[in-house]
Amino acid sequence: GFYRRAHDLMGLDDPARPRLLLQLGRALWIAEGGGEDELLAASKALRAADDREGAAQAEELLVDGYWGRGQREKAAAHLEVASTLVGELEPSPAKAAALCFLARTRGRASDHAESARIAGEALALAGSLRLDEVRASALSILGTAKLELGEDEAGFAELEESIEVARSIGSPEAIRA
């Protein structure tokens, strides 16, 4: 496809190459369930270029890919790398979204206390940046984590607020909550 041709034409020292590798890896993951080599190379190149946001995105895709294939140990290793990279990001919409990803992934791994902690961080950041879509997602994740921790009243309240926020902006997040 397009990204593969662009990659093949690009010089090895082109500063845009790491981001193109990320896009190629993402496209291969979506289209074919592949792209592992490209995402690994992208993460390494993006870290070398001090692009933590891009590297975190590559690591998130690797986590999702390994998790989906049942390769939990590989997923966990890349989740730790992603967590470190996200922790180093300045407050931004990308960081808020990445925190939601980390919180959701921790919840999938049954680490509900950590999921709630990270979702709370995402919620605070989304609120300060006025990111209602991310706020709805963080509330949904936080509510689910609280339910899993036995905090039913608080969990249901978070889920209800998530639905309200999502509906107010016409977000499909309302369905997830």
DRENNUMI-360406 format. One record per residue (C-alpha): residue in three letters; x, y, z. Coordinates in steps of 0.2 Angstrom, whole numbers, plus 5000, padded with zeros to 4 digits. Layout:
BEGIN
AlaXYZ;...
This chain:
BEGIN
Gly500050005000;Phe500450185001;Tyr501450185017;Arg502550035011;Arg502950124995;Ala503350285004;His504450195016;Asp505350105002;Leu505650274994;Met506250365009;Gly508050375014;Leu508650295030;Asp509150455038;Asp507550555034;Pro506950625050;Ala505150585045;Arg505550395043;Pro505150355062;Arg503350425060;Leu503150345044;Leu503650175051;Leu502350205065;Gln501050235051;Leu501550085041;Gly501449975057;Arg499750045061;Ala499150015044;Leu499749835043;Trp499049805060;Ile497349865055;Ala497349785038;Glu498249615041;Gly498549595060;Gly500349615056;Gly501649755057;Glu502549695072;Asp504349725064;Glu503849895059;Leu503149945076;Leu504649885085;Ala505749975073;Ala504650135075;Ser504750125093;Lys506650115094;Ala506850255081;Leu505550365089;Arg506350345106;Ala508050385098;Ala507250545090;Asp506650585107;Asp504850575101;Arg504050495116;Glu502250515110;Gly502550425094;Ala503550285103;Ala502150265116;Gln500850245101;Ala501950115094;Glu502050025110;Glu500250035113;Leu499949955096;Leu501149815101;Val500249785117;Asp498649775108;Gly499349655095;Tyr500149535108;Trp498649545120;Gly497549495105;Arg498649345101;Gly498749285119;Gln500549335121;Arg500349405138;Glu502149415143;Lys502649515128;Ala501049625130;Ala501649655148;Ala503349705143;His502749825130;Leu501449895143;Glu502849935155;Val503850025141;Ala502250125136;Ser501850165154;Thr503650245156;Leu503450335140;Val501750405144;Gly502350455161;Glu503650565153;Leu502450655142;Glu501950835145;Pro500050865148;Ser499250855131;Pro497750775123;Ala498850625117;Lys499450595135;Ala497650595141;Ala497150465128;Ala498650365131;Leu498250365150;Cys496550295145;Phe497350155135;Leu498450115149;Ala497050115162;Arg495950005150;Thr497349885148;Arg497749865166;Gly495849825169;Arg495849695155;Ala497349615165;Ser496249625181;Asp497449755189;His495849855194;Ala496749955208;Glu498050015195;Ser496750035182;Ala495750155193;Arg497250255198;Ile497750285180;Ala495950315175;Gly495850445188;Glu497450535182;Ala496750525164;Leu495050605171;Ala495950745179;Leu497050785164;Ala495550775152;Gly494550885163;Ser495951015164;Leu496151005145;Arg494251005142;Leu494250845132;Asp492550775135;Glu492750625124;Val494250565134;Arg493350615150;Ala491950505145;Ser493150365142;Ala494050385158;Leu492450395168;Ser491950225160;Ile493550145164;Leu493550215182;Gly491850155185;Thr492149985179;Ala493749975189;Lys492750035205;Leu491449905202;Glu492749765201;Leu493549835217;Gly491849815226;Glu491450005226;Asp489749985218;Glu488950145222;Ala490450245216;Gly490750135201;Phe488950155195;Ala489050345198;Glu490550355187;Leu489750255173;Glu488150355174;Glu489250515172;Ser490150435158;Ile488550405149;Glu487950585152;Val489550665146;Ala489650545130;Arg487850585126;Ser488050765128;Ile489350765114;Gly488650635103;Ser490050515107;Pro489950325104;Glu490850305121;Ala489050305128;Ile488850135121;Arg490450065129;Ala489950135146;
